[in-house]
Amino acid sequence: MARIKLTIEYDGTDFVGWQVQPNGVSIQQRVELALEQLLGEKVRVYSSGRTDAGVHALGMVCHFDSDRGLPLSAWREGVNRFLPVTIAVRKAEIVDDDFHARFSAKRKRYRYSLMRTEVRSPLQRRTSWQIRQPLDMVSMRRAAQQFVGEHDFAAFRTSGCAAETTWRRIFSVDLIEEGEMLYIDVCGSGFLKNMVRMMIGTLVEIGRGKRPVIDVEKLLCGSMEIGPALTAPAQGLCLMEVEY
Amino acid sequence: MARIKLTIEYDGTDFVGWQVQPNGVSIQQRVELALEQLLGEKVRVYSSGRTDAGVHALGMVCHFDSDRGLPLSAWREGVNRFLPVTIAVRKAEIVDDDFHARFSAKRKRYRYSLMRTEVRSPLQRRTSWQIRQPLDMVSMRRAAQQFVGEHDFAAFRTSGCAAETTWRRIFSVDLIEEGEMLYIDVCGSGFLKNMVRMMIGTLVEIGRGKRPVIDVEKLLCGSMEIGPALTAPAQGLCLMEVEY
């Protein structure tokens, strides 16, 4: 019996998210189906976490056990043969038996892509959020740093979040400008449901001048006197990497 | 009567190309339909050229005449309201009456995107050509320079090409490496049908070691002793800019 770790890339546009859902096709479902078609038996995969409907991934990680002694390239190419063009195993590795895609994860890195332009962009529409107003980058950078450290992110999750604790550690929030594009890279120990999107939504509201920088601190302290965080749309978000 | 110049971006994936075709929906058709819906009358647009089925554009240019004195933002936003998400007017300008999208064009710049990876990439699949083999960049760069200058590109066009002369001037061919991605930027006075894709196909064959560098010169001299140029797939190509 060997434990296999898969690193998976997907275009999340047409999926209901990673996790199996009653209302549509999920990425997990397609990966498990591909493994079943390859191996002739049902396989349950365990992922580093979930991604919402429409969110993309360059480096989602999942694991499963198998007693088939396939070479690693066969795991990668074999599974890919049964996956749609929108999902691909980018890497297959054999890992220790105590490796767990979720519990062994040390850090996750997400990238959110914003396109600062008055006019919509057909080529970026599936992978970015269009912002028509000018953004105050100085305020956004100051606000972004307020997220760094260990905080109670209770104000940055949706009602469906079932996490036991709402404390999370953020290692860095970097804003990278490339022409019209603004990338916000968020690296943390773990994330609550919708947490990255609500962090981004809050930063954009601050950039638009609709909120003061201090609102990040207020939201992290559970202040009730200010409005809830805006949730940035799913298509701008991409899970870049899970570190173990 | 004013002459309006539109700069148009599109995701060419689901279109039969720029020009109206019997076998599917073209970008020109959707732009003319949007203008008709906006103005209540049929409008014929003249473009800087055509793009093949599946080819993208960041900066396709076309023009038309109208006696409606709309402000430029209304031309842009008005037309966009009637266009699908895959097409957008990025810029509208009023130009002199003697401006012609095709005949006034001085240079066109195309970018071809190659992804050098053994495994297919779901997020790049619509906008790049995946190359599994290692590429010999030194040979490719040497070969690319052979295209620069004025040459007879008869060997770099498909049979459907109706151009009067096959001589074209190439100003530059630049190879830009960014991690797994390799971008090839081709700037020229004009291009024959499939010319950029056949130039790229030839460079890739040279990079793979299937052709010597000298083959570019032989093809440009009309040599019959070597095989025809390979045509790179459409989805990697994007018309970046037309200069006037």
Interface residues (C-beta under 8 A of the other chain):
Chain A: E9 Y10 D11 H56 L58 R76 N80 V85 T86 I87 A88 V89 R90 K91 V119 R120 S121 P122 L123 R125 T127 C238
Chain B: E9 Y10 D11 H56 L58 R76 N80 V85 T86 I87 A88 V89 R90 K91 V119 R120 S121 P122 L123 R125 T127 C238
